[in-house]
């Protein structure tokens, strides 16, 4: 399975974030999944890719030209696709992914995982969306999604397409038992 991982190009200020990136990378490789990610060597992105490669896993990086020019490209990937823009990068990562996992990150990570959650609601993919909630990093976002549901902007069925967890076992079970919901109608 192709696991698309969204995460920071920084490591953050808590060692637990890097530990989680290594944990996810190890899990991807040891379960014969492929990592699909943004192609960078910096931050959590570099850590998760390095961990997959360290355990002889496959890594597909998608990176726009302007980031290659900044020398942010990971040099040792199984496959590297260079695209013209961030929009092309995001679309390609979605296209290749069969599951989407967000580790801690900044506004770009939030944009990417929000986009796949939104796209699932309108039938643009039928894949699980997981927020790996290291040290409660995504607790406030979970509260916001709960508020959306409480206020009638997100159905319980739509909420069931996403998981907030810090447990690999729960993540695995969610993926294994995932059933896409019916496409949202108006």
BAFI-3210 file (N, C-alpha, C; in Angstrom, 3 decimals, decimal comma, padded with zeros to 6 digits):
// residues 186
n [1|2|3|4|5|6|7|8|9|10|11|12|13|14|15|16|17|18|19|20|21|22|23|24|25|26|27|28|29|30|31|32|33|34|35|36|37|38|39|40|41|42|43|44|45|46|47|48|49|50|51|52|53|54|55|56|57|58|59|60|61|62|63|64|65|66|67|68|69|70|71|72|73|74|75|76|77|78|79|80|81|82|83|84|85|86|87|88|89|90|91|92|93|94|95|96|97|98|99|100|101|102|103|104|105|106|107|108|109|110|111|112|113|114|115|116|117|118|119|120|121|122|123|124|125|126|127|128|129|130|131|132|133|134|135|136|137|138|139|140|141|142|143|144|145|146|147|148|149|150|151|152|153|154|155|156|157|158|159|160|161|162|163|164|165|166|167|168|169|170|171|172|173|174|175|176|177|178|179|180|181|182|183|184|185|186]
n.u [000,844|000,515|001,521|000,815|002,541|002,264|004,104|006,207|008,788|010,522|011,882|010,521|010,036|010,019|011,321|009,707|008,339|010,184|010,733|008,246|008,170|010,230|009,102|006,773|008,003|009,532|007,434|006,105|008,085|008,576|006,168|005,957|004,935|004,835|006,406|005,054|005,846|006,802|009,420|011,622|014,702|014,914|013,976|011,095|010,223|012,576|013,472|011,458|011,642|014,343|014,209|012,490|014,060|016,337|015,397|015,167|012,946|010,662|010,668|008,904|009,368|007,952|008,562|008,662|010,243|011,373|012,063|013,939|015,922|016,704|018,215|016,964|016,171|015,852|018,575|018,612|016,405|014,053|012,495|012,095|010,095|010,004|008,225|006,338|005,027|003,662|000,989|000,828|002,486|001,018|-001,329|-000,275|000,729|-001,630|-002,877|-001,170|-001,367|-002,785|-003,598|-003,620|-001,508|-000,940|001,738|003,044|003,301|003,505|001,625|001,534|001,389|-001,024|-002,722|-002,489|-003,446|-005,991|-007,032|-007,171|-008,999|-011,238|-011,586|-012,238|-014,805|-016,252|-016,012|-013,622|-011,579|-011,204|-010,002|-008,444|-007,906|-005,557|-004,570|-001,707|-001,436|000,688|001,733|-000,635|-000,741|-002,582|-004,939|-006,486|-007,332|-008,900|-010,924|-011,995|-013,045|-014,956|-016,596|-017,458|-019,083|-020,960|-022,196|-023,425|-021,957|-020,380|-020,778|-021,412|-020,756|-018,882|-016,903|-016,110|-014,351|-011,889|-009,140|-007,882|-005,041|-002,426|-001,431|000,067|-001,123|-003,868|-003,982|-003,297|-005,505|-007,590|-006,992|-007,125|-009,823|-011,215|-013,923|-015,128|-017,319|-020,562|-020,702|-020,971|-024,049|-026,287]
n.v [-001,168|002,228|004,721|007,912|010,447|013,334|015,958|018,024|020,171|020,872|019,844|020,437|021,295|019,279|016,227|013,993|014,215|013,662|011,057|009,889|010,165|008,426|006,055|005,758|005,605|003,250|001,430|001,605|000,555|-002,019|-003,260|-003,627|-001,515|001,419|004,561|007,661|010,935|014,398|014,639|015,910|016,501|017,613|018,155|016,542|015,295|014,382|012,636|010,599|009,531|008,690|006,690|004,775|004,045|003,090|000,698|-000,790|-000,137|001,255|004,494|007,151|010,275|013,471|016,478|020,012|021,999|024,464|023,869|021,882|023,411|024,853|023,049|021,190|018,666|015,191|012,993|010,184|008,614|006,020|006,594|009,629|012,329|015,234|018,137|020,970|022,719|023,489|022,788|020,769|018,928|018,286|017,202|014,973|013,476|012,846|011,370|009,123|008,045|005,667|005,781|008,335|010,044|012,281|013,606|015,661|019,089|022,183|024,949|024,026|021,216|021,021|022,103|020,144|017,688|018,527|018,999|016,393|015,225|016,793|016,269|013,567|013,682|014,574|012,625|012,332|010,646|007,442|006,841|006,193|008,772|009,917|011,373|011,519|011,727|012,852|013,388|014,787|016,675|017,292|017,766|020,148|020,564|018,309|018,937|021,109|019,822|018,256|020,340|021,306|019,174|019,215|021,608|021,172|021,167|019,096|015,737|012,841|010,529|011,493|012,257|009,747|008,937|009,770|009,540|010,262|009,559|008,167|005,738|002,975|000,479|001,065|002,691|000,804|-000,979|000,728|001,292|-001,311|-001,991|-000,054|001,504|003,240|006,050|006,871|009,075|012,480|014,157|016,798]
n.w [000,000|-000,768|001,298|001,962|003,484|005,339|006,719|008,845|007,540|009,363|012,532|014,776|018,277|020,108|021,030|020,695|018,307|016,236|017,008|016,485|013,700|012,981|013,973|012,369|009,846|010,142|010,563|008,056|006,286|007,402|007,017|004,383|002,903|000,787|001,029|000,270|-000,214|000,359|-000,734|000,440|002,325|004,777|008,242|009,754|007,470|006,188|008,166|008,309|005,718|005,679|007,626|006,477|004,261|005,593|006,538|004,274|002,741|000,259|-001,202|-002,468|-003,675|-004,134|-005,513|-005,959|-008,526|-007,589|-004,945|-005,293|-006,418|-004,207|-002,919|-001,280|-001,746|-001,170|-001,433|-001,849|-002,667|-003,614|-005,795|-007,508|-008,256|-010,065|-010,088|-011,393|-009,614|-006,310|-006,207|-008,160|-006,923|-004,557|-005,718|-007,057|-004,933|-003,638|-005,646|-005,856|-003,326|-001,036|001,442|003,870|006,015|008,609|010,267|012,958|011,955|010,102|008,684|005,984|006,212|007,583|005,638|003,635|004,819|005,486|002,974|001,829|003,546|003,048|000,299|000,372|001,356|-000,809|-002,645|-004,110|-003,535|-001,897|000,537|003,754|006,225|008,414|011,429|013,054|016,255|018,010|021,273|021,715|019,699|017,661|019,054|019,350|016,747|016,402|018,218|016,831|014,538|015,854|016,785|014,298|013,519|015,611|015,034|012,639|010,238|009,484|008,971|011,052|009,707|007,855|009,662|010,435|008,522|009,187|011,467|014,649|016,324|018,419|018,301|016,832|016,540|016,602|014,342|012,321|012,548|011,867|009,169|008,102|008,549|007,236|005,651|003,001|003,122|001,790|-000,986|-000,387|-000,608|-001,639]
ca.u [000,000|001,217|001,143|001,246|002,786|002,437|004,762|006,995|010,157|011,271|011,708|009,754|010,823|009,800|011,918|008,661|007,947|011,161|010,510|007,054|008,544|010,974|008,141|005,950|008,896|009,828|006,196|005,890|009,045|008,432|004,909|006,069|004,246|005,718|006,210|004,901|005,969|007,196|010,722|012,666|015,645|014,917|012,934|010,423|010,170|013,821|013,556|010,586|012,226|015,568|013,843|011,995|015,222|017,194|014,815|015,044|011,647|010,642|010,262|008,615|009,329|007,385|009,087|008,646|011,541|011,960|012,671|015,150|016,909|017,169|018,975|016,205|015,765|016,511|019,415|018,699|015,072|013,796|011,946|011,890|009,381|010,126|007,050|006,480|004,400|003,155|-000,307|001,099|003,029|-000,074|-002,206|000,414|000,778|-002,981|-003,095|-000,399|-001,669|-003,912|-003,863|-002,953|-001,158|-000,284|002,523|003,086|003,856|002,997|000,472|001,509|000,890|-002,448|-003,413|-002,507|-004,356|-007,354|-007,477|-007,597|-010,234|-012,294|-011,792|-012,932|-016,219|-016,905|-015,812|-012,434|-010,808|-011,906|-008,907|-008,446|-007,136|-005,148|-003,731|-000,926|-001,610|001,818|001,643|-001,833|-000,473|-003,781|-006,134|-007,334|-007,962|-009,974|-012,010|-012,620|-013,880|-016,117|-017,463|-018,084|-020,169|-021,984|-022,853|-024,073|-021,128|-019,656|-021,598|-020,701|-020,187|-017,655|-015,901|-015,631|-013,309|-010,612|-008,770|-006,862|-004,473|-000,973|-001,205|000,230|-002,109|-005,146|-003,796|-003,394|-006,876|-008,403|-006,726|-007,617|-011,279|-011,774|-014,953|-015,495|-018,727|-021,190|-020,352|-021,865|-025,016|-026,892]
ca.v [000,000|003,512|005,554|009,296|011,065|014,782|016,326|019,243|020,279|021,144|018,741|020,897|021,481|018,158|015,010|012,996|014,340|012,890|009,647|009,453|010,038|007,164|004,976|005,606|005,130|001,849|000,683|001,544|-000,376|-003,379|-003,822|-003,655|-000,395|002,417|005,926|008,751|012,145|015,597|014,558|016,695|015,860|018,367|017,996|015,247|014,664|013,644|011,543|009,479|008,915|007,977|005,487|003,788|003,583|002,333|-000,642|-001,330|000,160|002,098|005,870|007,980|011,683|014,388|017,772|021,021|022,469|025,525|023,281|021,211|024,475|025,251|021,905|020,538|017,359|014,025|012,428|008,715|008,019|004,969|007,275|011,048|013,027|016,684|018,767|022,417|023,568|022,844|022,179|019,492|018,033|017,804|016,341|013,704|012,722|012,318|010,351|007,917|007,545|004,782|006,152|009,612|010,178|013,537|013,774|017,093|019,979|023,545|025,245|023,173|019,902|021,203|022,267|018,875|016,707|019,074|018,809|015,003|015,004|017,461|015,556|012,307|014,007|014,814|011,464|012,401|009,445|006,593|006,370|006,684|009,964|009,699|012,390|010,840|012,753|012,754|014,308|015,613|017,782|017,619|017,810|021,319|020,333|017,344|019,710|021,900|018,909|017,944|021,520|021,319|018,192|019,722|022,748|020,766|021,364|017,853|014,619|011,793|009,626|012,116|012,159|008,367|008,722|010,227|009,020|010,929|008,530|008,096|004,299|002,248|-000,606|001,663|003,105|-000,399|-001,474|001,677|001,055|-002,651|-002,051|001,163|001,423|004,612|006,392|007,306|010,432|013,501|014,753|018,024]
ca.w [000,000|-000,765|002,436|001,805|004,781|005,395|007,973|008,810|007,034|010,589|013,479|015,918|019,493|021,017|020,447|020,399|016,899|015,460|017,363|015,754|012,292|012,869|014,212|011,156|008,777|010,418|010,319|006,603|005,682|007,924|006,547|002,910|002,273|000,186|001,485|-000,691|000,593|-000,360|-001,387|001,084|003,250|006,031|009,234|009,902|006,143|006,000|009,143|007,932|004,516|006,084|008,376|005,513|003,490|006,525|006,675|002,917|002,162|-000,935|-000,947|-003,641|-003,321|-005,124|-005,090|-007,018|-009,002|-006,766|-003,750|-005,756|-006,607|-002,871|-002,420|-000,217|-002,259|-000,578|-002,501|-001,899|-002,747|-004,594|-006,972|-007,295|-009,320|-009,965|-010,696|-011,560|-008,600|-005,099|-006,540|-008,830|-005,906|-003,725|-006,514|-007,332|-003,679|-003,427|-006,681|-005,555|-001,994|-000,724|002,822|004,125|007,427|008,967|011,481|013,254|010,944|010,110|007,834|004,788|006,628|007,877|004,354|002,899|005,415|005,370|001,598|001,570|004,309|002,280|-000,966|000,659|001,553|-002,100|-003,503|-004,969|-003,200|-000,931|001,367|005,128|006,570|009,794|012,053|014,088|017,276|018,931|022,419|021,599|018,773|016,884|019,902|019,063|015,445|016,663|018,830|015,774|013,758|016,695|016,734|012,969|013,555|016,536|014,411|011,401|009,042|009,238|009,454|011,790|008,689|007,357|010,732|010,525|007,510|009,724|012,781|015,444|017,194|018,563|018,427|015,567|016,494|016,216|012,953|011,493|012,574|011,113|007,749|007,760|008,618|006,655|004,609|002,618|003,242|000,550|-001,393|000,149|-001,527|-001,094]
c.u [000,897|000,661|001,701|001,351|003,016|003,081|005,659|008,348|011,071|011,059|010,837|010,640|010,623|010,380|010,891|008,237|008,887|011,004|009,314|007,356|009,323|010,032|007,296|006,798|009,220|008,612|005,930|006,795|008,787|007,116|004,816|005,165|005,286|005,375|006,090|004,953|006,552|008,607|011,861|013,548|015,632|013,787|012,363|010,327|011,417|013,932|012,703|011,141|013,470|015,238|013,320|013,172|016,151|016,717|014,457|013,656|011,783|010,052|010,091|008,489|008,784|007,797|009,038|010,064|012,160|012,564|013,914|016,267|017,449|017,966|018,288|015,780|016,552|017,298|019,304|017,372|015,009|013,344|011,714|011,189|009,506|008,988|007,237|005,971|003,977|001,810|-000,117|001,637|001,897|-000,987|-001,568|000,491|-000,578|-003,236|-002,388|-000,819|-002,877|-004,343|-003,064|-002,753|-000,458|000,437|002,484|003,770|003,196|001,806|000,395|000,967|-000,610|-003,252|-003,562|-003,481|-005,794|-007,903|-007,934|-008,842|-011,412|-012,613|-012,495|-014,435|-016,958|-016,571|-014,612|-011,409|-011,594|-010,914|-008,986|-007,516|-006,841|-004,257|-003,013|-000,676|-000,562|001,694|000,454|-001,698|-001,736|-005,056|-007,051|-008,009|-009,106|-011,179|-012,740|-013,515|-015,120|-017,107|-018,165|-019,272|-021,307|-022,803|-023,424|-023,281|-020,318|-020,501|-020,742|-020,080|-018,890|-016,546|-015,316|-014,545|-011,936|-010,397|-007,710|-006,329|-002,974|-000,543|-001,062|-000,795|-003,468|-005,108|-003,964|-004,826|-007,805|-008,238|-007,344|-009,139|-011,979|-012,783|-015,325|-016,986|-019,268|-020,817|-021,422|-022,783|-025,661|-028,373]
c.v [001,241|004,374|006,956|009,912|012,554|015,110|017,526|019,085|020,776|019,944|019,140|020,985|020,376|016,908|013,932|013,057|013,541|011,397|009,094|009,284|008,743|005,966|004,703|005,075|003,658|000,986|000,528|000,500|-001,812|-004,035|-003,826|-002,632|000,473|003,773|006,840|010,020|013,262|015,668|015,294|015,891|016,508|017,931|016,593|014,528|013,827|012,454|010,357|008,769|008,110|006,673|004,398|003,195|002,718|000,894|-001,244|-001,166|001,064|003,460|006,599|009,420|012,507|015,791|018,772|021,540|023,502|025,003|022,476|022,244|024,994|024,144|021,222|019,119|016,233|013,308|010,921|008,000|006,909|005,591|008,734|011,629|014,520|017,297|020,283|023,246|022,758|022,182|020,844|018,474|017,438|016,851|014,985|012,841|012,113|011,163|009,044|007,266|006,628|004,966|007,417|009,769|011,509|013,369|015,257|017,878|021,332|023,723|024,379|021,790|019,968|021,338|020,924|017,869|017,215|018,855|017,376|014,641|015,588|016,699|014,220|012,552|014,172|013,733|011,500|011,321|008,690|005,999|006,942|007,884|009,898|010,848|011,705|011,861|012,664|013,823|015,251|016,780|018,236|017,702|018,982|021,194|019,330|018,053|020,543|021,019|018,489|019,105|021,625|020,364|018,693|020,852|022,446|020,985|020,126|016,730|013,635|010,788|010,193|012,060|010,753|008,057|009,152|009,674|009,925|009,882|008,736|006,630|003,652|001,135|-000,060|002,125|001,913|-000,923|-000,570|001,451|-000,273|-002,702|-000,890|000,852|002,854|004,850|006,829|008,764|011,393|014,048|015,953|018,046]
c.w [000,000|000,355|002,191|003,190|004,582|006,734|007,752|008,150|008,155|011,505|014,655|017,146|020,524|020,364|020,095|018,941|016,003|015,742|016,596|014,272|012,062|013,027|012,967|010,006|008,921|010,116|008,821|005,977|006,113|007,541|005,023|002,224|001,592|000,784|000,275|000,152|-000,263|-000,895|-000,716|002,012|004,628|006,957|009,345|008,565|005,908|006,929|008,717|006,694|004,865|006,788|007,441|004,743|004,341|006,664|005,318|002,313|000,948|-000,605|-002,275|-003,169|-004,469|-004,684|-006,244|-007,310|-008,069|-005,473|-004,108|-005,881|-005,281|-002,193|-001,240|-000,575|-001,568|-001,677|-002,719|-002,047|-003,790|-005,909|-006,614|-008,507|-009,071|-010,765|-010,710|-010,386|-007,378|-005,371|-007,226|-007,837|-005,073|-004,497|-006,776|-006,062|-003,352|-004,398|-006,337|-004,237|-001,938|000,725|003,069|005,622|007,635|010,296|011,836|012,132|011,046|009,184|006,578|005,093|006,897|006,591|003,646|003,501|005,353|003,970|001,352|002,369|003,537|000,998|-000,766|000,770|000,231|-003,128|-004,423|-004,646|-002,140|000,058|002,778|005,310|008,072|010,255|013,211|015,195|018,387|020,018|022,319|020,636|018,036|017,735|019,564|017,699|015,593|017,277|017,778|014,901|014,556|016,694|015,377|012,943|014,447|015,913|013,031|010,123|008,674|009,803|010,250|010,820|008,140|008,403|010,815|009,499|008,011|011,118|013,380|016,406|017,348|018,693|017,048|015,436|016,050|014,753|012,007|011,417|011,762|009,613|007,312|007,676|007,917|005,554|004,257|002,769|001,883|000,271|-000,918|-000,943|-000,847|-001,363]
res [x|x|x|x|x|x|x|x|x|x|x|x|x|x|x|x|x|x|x|x|x|x|x|x|x|x|x|x|x|x|x|x|x|x|x|x|x|x|x|x|x|x|x|x|x|x|x|x|x|x|x|x|x|x|x|x|x|x|x|x|x|x|x|x|x|x|x|x|x|x|x|x|x|x|x|x|x|x|x|x|x|x|x|x|x|x|x|x|x|x|x|x|x|x|x|x|x|x|x|x|x|x|x|x|x|x|x|x|x|x|x|x|x|x|x|x|x|x|x|x|x|x|x|x|x|x|x|x|x|x|x|x|x|x|x|x|x|x|x|x|x|x|x|x|x|x|x|x|x|x|x|x|x|x|x|x|x|x|x|x|x|x|x|x|x|x|x|x|x|x|x|x|x|x|x|x|x|x|x|x|x|x|x|x|x|x]
***
